């Protein structure tokens, strides 16, 4: 992992990637509530982060509690956060 400080958005993306990868594929849907708790973010902050990441085409919401990375989001994690 890089030595620079990470924003809450970057920590969230990285944790979504890691959680999905633990389940076998980085593009699998994950429960974003569990990811939020794992990185210590509150629900309101996570909803705003998800809204902005979806607008930037990094994530797609599957339903009320799950989302998954897009290929663009996965590439960002691999190229900029590792």
C-alpha positions in Angstrom: 0.0 0.0 0.0 1.2 3.5 -0.7 2.7 5.7 2.0 0.5 8.8 1.4 -2.6 9.6 3.4 -5.9 8.2 2.1 -9.2 9.9 2.0 -12.4 8.3 3.3 -13.4 7.6 -0.3 -10.2 5.8 -1.0 -10.4 3.7 2.2 -13.9 2.8 1.3 -13.0 1.7 -2.2 -10.0 -0.3 -0.9 -12.1 -2.1 1.7 -14.9 -2.9 -0.8 -12.2 -4.3 -3.1 -10.7 -6.4 -0.3 -14.0 -7.7 0.9 -15.2 -8.7 -2.5 -11.8 -10.3 -3.2 -12.2 -12.4 0.0 -15.4 -13.8 -1.5 -13.6 -14.7 -4.7 -14.0 -11.9 -7.2 -13.4 -8.1 -6.8 -16.5 -7.3 -8.8 -18.9 -9.2 -6.5 -21.5 -7.3 -4.6 -20.8 -6.5 -0.9 -22.8 -5.2 2.0 -21.7 -1.6 2.4 -22.8 -1.4 6.0 -20.2 -4.0 7.0 -17.6 -2.1 5.0 -18.5 1.2 6.7 -18.2 -0.4 10.1 -14.8 -1.9 9.2 -13.4 1.5 8.3 -15.1 3.4 11.1 -17.4 5.6 9.0 -21.0 6.6 10.0 -24.0 5.8 7.8 -24.6 9.3 6.7 -21.0 9.8 5.6 -21.0 6.5 3.7 -24.2 7.3 1.9 -22.6 10.5 0.6 -19.4 8.7 -0.3 -21.4 6.1 -2.3 -23.4 8.8 -4.1 -20.2 10.5 -5.3 -18.5 7.3 -6.2 -21.5 6.2 -8.2 -21.5 9.5 -10.0 -17.8 9.0 -10.8 -18.6 5.4 -12.1 -16.5 3.7 -9.4 -19.4 1.7 -7.8 -22.9 0.6 -8.7 -25.6 0.0 -6.1 -27.2 -3.4 -6.5 -30.0 -2.9 -3.9 -30.6 -1.0 -0.6 -27.6 -2.6 1.2 -25.3 -4.0 -1.5 -23.0 -2.4 -4.1 -20.2 -3.6 -6.3 -17.1 -2.0 -7.9 -17.2 -1.2 -11.6 -14.3 -2.2 -13.8 -13.2 1.5 -13.6 -13.3 1.4 -9.8 -11.4 -1.9 -9.7 -8.7 -0.4 -12.0 -8.5 2.7 -9.8 -7.9 0.6 -6.7 -5.2 -1.5 -8.4 -3.4 1.4 -10.0 -3.6 4.1 -7.4 -4.2 2.4 -4.0 -1.8 -0.5 -4.1 
